[in-house]
C-alpha cells in the first residue's frame, strides 16, 4: 500500500495481519516488522511526486540504519536530515551517508569536539545555524 492507494478494506487488513502473524509466529514479542514491499512502493511514490527533485530522508522518520541505506541506495534519494549532531556523527562513522544535514542548531559541546577532530565528519556533516549568536557559541565551544 502506498500513500496514493485508497485505504485498505477490512479483508485486506485481515489478510496482511494473517501474513505478518504467520511470519512472526515463532518469535518472542516485543518485535517489529517491516514490509519491504510497502517501503519500496512508498519510496517509488515519493520519487514520482518529487519529479526529479532529490529527496533528503529525515532520519527521525526512518529509525533503522538498514532502511536509511535502502532508501539512499535508490536513485533520486540524496542525503539525510538528522535529528542531532551526535546522530550525524554515528551515521557518518557507520558509512550510511556522506551528506548529513543536522536539522536543528546544536549546543552539544561534546559532539562539537568530536566533529572538530574528525576530518571525514567535517566533510560529511552540515550544521544548522539560526542566529549570529549561535555562530559565536560555536566559536567559543571549539576554542
Secondary structure, 3 states (H helix, E strand, C coil): CCCCCCCCCHHHHHHHHHHHHHHHCCCCCCCCCCCHHHHHHHHHHHHHHHCCCCEEEECCCCCCHHHHHHHHCCCCEEEEEECCHHHHHHHHHHCCCCCEEECCCCCCHHHHHHHHCCHHHHHHEECCCCCHHHHHHHHHHHC
